[in-house]
Amino acid sequence: MLLPIILFLHFPREMNYTMLDIGQGDCNILSGRGMETVMIDCGSSSEKEIAKYRVLPYLKYMGIREVNAVILTHTDNDHISGFLEILDIRNMGGIRIKNLILPEIGDPDEKYGKLISSAGRAGIRVSKISAGSSFSVGGMDFICLGPGKGFHATDPNEYSAVVKMKYGEFSALFTGDIQGEGENEMIGRLSGKEKMTVLKVAHHGSRNSTPEEFLDIIRPEASLISSGRNNSYGHPHSELLERLEEVNSAIFRTAYGGAITVRSDGHKAKIKQYLRQKEEEENEKSFN
């Protein structure tokens, strides 16, 4: 009778984080114990119907029928279009979304209000986070590093919610499209060296984000970049890639390797890319 319990304790379920390949946009899906799931952003400016053809098929393939929370870091279309699409699909494509989480800001725009009203009509509870807010899902602990409560910004990128996730010794930092004043505010809250296992690189690899000062603090073992192949913005910019290389961070890009999957037991982590699985030695990385 004790054998199943012993096996469960000896082989805990891994945390699974997948950065979907949705072109020029962001969609990050994290599942912890019991397949409890958090989605961070869901949108694309280059691909149509990403919910129908990419997000919902992935969730169903993984056996996920309920998303505990969707965090939308800010209101740019390349971060919210897929979420709005899910709300428009009949019965949300068979997926239940329990909570929508938005950054708490001083001057919400029209899109911000639309997200709240659309989620309310779909029966999704809406809450807001600011620096210091925290919650846990499936053994994953989330803490918000920015924006500060009531933060004012004219550019939605500046008020992007920055969220740190911890799963045992594994850590990941999700930065939306943060840059400029919002980035400086967030950096000021980092205490000393906060080394990260994984960084979701801000603004698809823009040269105007992820400065040296920030990277010197977090020194990510791996950096994941979501951008469209041959996109018109030139993302990721060479200056950004050079900064990541200077801190010896392994770089993974959806544009060339497809979806990126990170698995961790809370101690070690492995990263693979969907389109390059056969090149195991070159593209599967392990981190302690």
Secondary structure, 3 states (H helix, E strand, C coil): CCHHHHHHHHCCCCEEEEECCCCCEEEEEEECHHHCEEEEEEEECCCCCHHHHHHHHHHHHCCCCEECEEECCCCCHHHHHHHHHHHHCHHHHHCEECEEEEECECCCCHHHHHHHHHHHHCCCEEEEECCCCEEEECCEEEEEEECCCCECCCCHHHHCCEEEEEECCEEEEECCCCCHHHHHHHHCCCCCCCCCCEEECHHHHCCCCCCHHHHHHHCCCEEEECCCCCCCCCCCCHHHHHHHHHCCCEEEEHHHHCCEEEEECCCCEEEEEHHHCCCHHHHCEEEC
